[in-house]
Amino acid sequence: MKVGVNYGHTLNGPGSGAVGILNESAETRNVGNAFVDLLIKNGHEVVNCTIDKASSQNVYLSQVVEMANRQDLDYFISFHFNVYNGKAFGTEVYTYEGRQFEDALEVCANISALGFANRGVKNGTGLYVVKKTKAKSMLIECCFVDNAEDVETYRRVGPVAIAEAVYKAITNTNVETVQPQPAPAPTPTPKPSGDDWVRCLQIELNNQLGKDLVVDGIKGPKTLNACPTVKKGAKGGITKLIQERLVSVGFNLTLDGIFGTKTKNAVKVFQKNRGLTEDGIVGPKTWEWLLKGTKM
Ligand SMILES: [Zn+2]
């Protein structure tokens, strides 16, 4: 069998994947590599249709399709991880026109047998790589990288188990057959509790500093303790969040993620108004007030 495999998304920049508790681009590569290993070990031919860097999302997509269509493939498989609102969970597979072909149903069933909810086979005609590839195609959303339980399950079973689940489905190797479960009723999406800014901060702390915070938007001690000291010269997502918070309490700052003099001066005024030492350095006490997010 000749299989086109796409590790979903570029690594970073245009076309990169979703970021939740885990990073989609990193995990599509972990699962994809394991899947390719299995195929090769078992004598199948692999055409790797993965692109790590592209100038835009459209360039990324068209290059993937071009790589796939240059060959006569039996299958085109694109690995992805979902992200929604932190509450949604489970596995789903997208096929052209939502065709419920057996292999796709089996992919869902096999992955869900590892402990994920089975969301079923869905219409992927709107997805470029599903629509444009000539081979029988499947885009697999393994689970949700922003859902704490899915991430826990994923960390427990590991990428190799997911790769095996897919491999078994498409090669019809002997596996205990799992009855496809009906897709669960759509998860009601109550307005998430907590503070969206805090949620963004938790994601940033997890991704950048390897923290393991639950992304719940709740301003608890765990989140506070995870916050690093940030001062002039800093750059990036955490600085940008500090700027956003300062703006939300009335400061006038450009959200450029650069901790320069203007940001430092704003922090000083913020500290002064709250009876803190005016050093312009965002340490634990200042973070405490930033987490509160209250105006004076
Ligand atoms: Zn994706």
Residues whose N, C-alpha, C, O or C-beta is under 5 A from the ligand:
A	BS01	ZN	G8 H80 F81
